Amino acid sequence: MGGVTHEPGTPAAPVDVVVIGAGQAGLSAGYHLRRRGFVPAGRGPGEDRSDRTLVMLDADEAPGGAWQHRWESLTMRTVNGIFALPDHPVPDVDPDTPSREILPRYFADYEARHDLDVRRPVRVRSVRRPVPGRDDPAGDHLVVVTEPTGAPRPGAPRTWAAQYVINATGTWSRPFWPYYPGQETFRGRQLHVHDYVSADEFAGQRVVIVGAGISATQLLEEISLVADTLWVTRREIEWETGPPPDNFSAAIDRVAERTARGLPPESVIRVTGMYRAPWIDRADARGVLVRHPMFTRIEPDGVRMPDGRLEPADAILWATGFRPAIAHLAPLGLRTTEGGIRVADGRALDEPRLFLIGYGPSQSTVGANRAGRDAVRQIVADL
């Protein structure tokens, strides 16, 4: 791969595996690559060219994945399940400590302990196949083009020629905002859970909370302590009382089957259903767990309900989830007409040099751990 170039006159750096993202899934992949003898690329003149190499790229300025961006009231007690990274237990801490304080430190310690040498902040602009005349036409690799968003390392490559790419970019950087008529006319504030800081900023206001998931119900309970709330969802909520392990496994299988067909990934929680967590019971006890049907349009001073009445609002909080952050994979042309990428066992069926982990059935922290391990097993088997 020594002759590979990307922009005219600029050589691409050869590497066996590029891992994009250093959240739970990316760190799991990095750990298993290191266990299998892969070493961080670009360590200098003493690097043994016979070594299998990896490079880890992360767009954030600091370790911690999405956890560093979560709201302060999301504590270790209220997070929706934390599964330890491989070979490194989550520290025993006060359960009322904000997760955004504990987990970034935990991730940083993990990176150092396993010498993962994560390069940040580095945004991946694109992943593509070699272009004849521009890249080595005989190269059996993927071209990873990066865009440093901070001060780059001296001599750091902007482009990598990778035999394999493990994409672990998650969803946090791509919040989903559904559109409703009149949305642009609203005089109040609209924000997504992605940008939520604290209930205090809504004190004394009327807040419409949109969404039926865990974040929606957590923030409904929290904001309703200081503000008047109106909770709206597209569907009726059917509360579950389990979950039995076999039902959870069946839900994972259903998500995996959709992903293999190239359908947009469905969240595991949407398949398993909603379970009555403590904050839901607290909201119910105070009489604020009252679900209303989705409004039909947004007006300058509120939202218009299906029965025609106007519900006044000072703010609308969209707790409407996230979508996979995979725009940089677009040059590979893998998206199906249904809107997803065909993936089975973490591997792109239409581009076997690409793995997507933390995607579809591996979105949970335990699923991300396993996906990182399984991707590395497949790569090692190929080499």
Secondary structure, DSSP 4 states (H G I P E B T S, - for coil): -TT-BSSTT-BPEEEEEEEE--SHHHHHHHHHHHHTT-EES---TT--TTS-EEEEE-SSSSSSGGGGGS-TT-BTTTSS---PBTTBPPP---TTSBHHHHHHHHHHHHHHHTT---B-SEEEEEEE---BTTB-TT--SEEEEEEESSPPPTT--SEEEEEEEEE---STTSB-----TTGGG--SEEEEGGG---GGGGTTSEEEEE-SSHHHHHHHHHHTTTSEEEEEESS---EE----HHHHHHHHHHHHHHHHTTPPP--HHHHH-EE--HHHHHHHHTT---EEEPPSEEETTEEE-TTS-EEE-SEEEE---B----GGGGGG--B-TTSSB-EETTEETT-TTEEE-SSGGG-SHHHHHHHHHHHHHHHHHH-
